[in-house]
């Protein structure tokens, strides 16, 4: 339930172990890499001065960024061809990563596999290209009404004939200037979303014509020799040939499928080892090296650090040095949250607002518990809660993973617990209570309006007090004494809020307490909040008491205190919505019951039951989801949470997609 | 009066950002400084660049690094503004980013065509959120063919692949023209969903930009690259504000270069070409100043429109360009009067 403590891992080892160690680190998925060259520049990368480290330290003088000549592009292209040809899906396999292999061997195997399908691939490529050309040639169709032999024009020594397409806009542009174009241009009509033209130009002026056509983005269609004849004959031949080519392609597909049967596993293995190697190569951008050693830096959770050190040290000769966050000056460590499985999904809601900064308290636990409470209280229904939980369960089981499924389960369960006490099952009250002898532990919102509303305000007040506590802790931890001690979300704010609450409670006759001292205490806190900046500066011994002008400060601060009072009131009252939504939930159902009664038969009753429940689950569920978020974000987060942290992103393997 | 509902939030933000731009007094001081270090120090201590240069050393300034920081900063700032827009306005705003991508592609093309190498190339090439192309990968291209092949699948491939056979000196001109042509057309198309007023305003300002661009193409195409008038006419954009198709045609079919210069001078934009013989840099500066003045004027007449955003973006960009100019000028100790001439911002 906290932000994990991080340490900076500085690792030095022999260059020949580089690949092996990087692979280990990648597979562990526990290290957030940082650029070692920059680390060394910032002098964060230091090794303990021990005799056995001497060589490594001396070598650090001649350090530079790692260079690697490996070029993955052609390899990746070949791999892509293989995977495409054999239509292999789901290639990523964890077990291949762990296998030990020299990369040269993988390259050799890949080349071998590629060579054996190369001729197949080339053949397919040729046919595909031909198919494309044939389809383009169909433009002849637009000439089918013309009884001319194209070969006459095509063979002409003095004239050059072209067929091609361009956009309508460009065609208009060209036609505006026909008088200056040294060619005869005939617009044939619409073809594959573009405009087809027949262009005939004197041989002598071909270059000029070409340039002009290029400037209107004219794309010529290659005329295949065998088809330049009478248009009707040509079309016939085209269709015949297309059928043959398609058949050939089908045969090739079958052949590659049978190849997949025999060699599919090898291709998969090669694929995985290739992406492994590429990931490692990608990491090398962040690595520094000298003649014999390489230097690696990364953040790792302190709890994992010992194990990592032991594993690596057992396997190769390495020097690993851990540095505490305080010793690494310039960079802030990334944030890795750990929470138990109940609260884990709520991290999504926290991240939606912002990643906690490393120094901050992890708000997930507080958010998770308060959110479940608020949601359940607003949307309390045993039946519908279970429906939501069930829906959440199915989302978690679906292949597209996201955290909202698990969130929904928790929200649904909370809703059904509240629903039990609200005595509400799919909108029917008194059903649950009829099963029990005693009515004592049920509280139906609509029958206890005032209780529900006041309980929700009390709940809000408690939540607000806790958030102020978080706020004080965070601010003091960040050494922001001005806000932490004297600010409105600091100690003074907390005392002021508590004493105001006590005064209100006394006036309402709930408790008996002497209000005199409380009023004095509140006034003192107000005073502190107003003068917090000069006060904090004075205590800290700064000469300059005001950031910008005393008068401006007091005007601002005066209004600020007014706003503090307003927001204390509005923040507390804001929680009344929790009770209001609980009432609203019942209210909606009363409306549906009434409608069912008006219809007055069983069909009406059933249809209203279904429609009513669906509407309430979707519409009210959504509204309550948002209102709950609003309460935790606006009333609570805004007090204590900054959320400007950096996410912990451990190095891991990425599948091949961009070639 | 524009659309308050649409622009209230973003224009408030822009007013605040606008106030952070360097003012006349800043420029007057910056121009008189001696070394690049002084400039960085001043920016760091006295201006909004405080946050950006917070950790920068000011005793020995690495100009390349500063330029990169400024470039990244500008893109980041503009990207943040994008959240204020919805539907067609968002499309337009994103389309504006295409220019960065195109400028980067041009830079790479120029480098490969002229067979130059640029040190720290990757650092000059910023990646924006809305890009089609992965610039980091593209920057590794070893030849023009390679580069263009890598663009397969993007809108740029079709624009460039035609010119691979062209002579190397003409190739760049064709490619630049093609890319710019694409950009303006694309941008213009995004205006479709605008309100009538915004659409008119943008047509007026983009249209004049296109006018000037057309003039430039015609002048360079005829004078330096010997393109045929037919070809050139097809490359020009028929979306200009003052110069319509027949004006462009008239200009394209001018045989004599002296006559062409005269004819260009007779257009509405004649003044911008006055110092054309001094090199195209002044021309660019004139054009930028002209467009900025025009847009500022329109902005004053039409509050609460898209213009506030566009004007701010231009101002910010010119400011950064002026800082680059200042840094370079101070490095080579150029005379103050000359430096003033090269700044987009007018300094007295």
HADDOCK unambig.tbl for C-alpha pairs under 7 A between the chains (distance, minus, plus):
assign (segid A and resid 173 and name CA) (segid B and resid 234 and name CA) 6.85 0.50 0.50
assign (segid A and resid 180 and name CA) (segid B and resid 230 and name CA) 6.76 0.50 0.50
assign (segid A and resid 211 and name CA) (segid B and resid 231 and name CA) 6.59 0.50 0.50
assign (segid A and resid 212 and name CA) (segid B and resid 230 and name CA) 6.34 0.50 0.50
assign (segid A and resid 212 and name CA) (segid B and resid 231 and name CA) 4.68 0.50 0.50
assign (segid A and resid 215 and name CA) (segid B and resid 231 and name CA) 5.69 0.50 0.50
assign (segid A and resid 215 and name CA) (segid B and resid 234 and name CA) 5.80 0.50 0.50
assign (segid A and resid 215 and name CA) (segid B and resid 235 and name CA) 6.05 0.50 0.50
assign (segid A and resid 216 and name CA) (segid B and resid 234 and name CA) 6.17 0.50 0.50
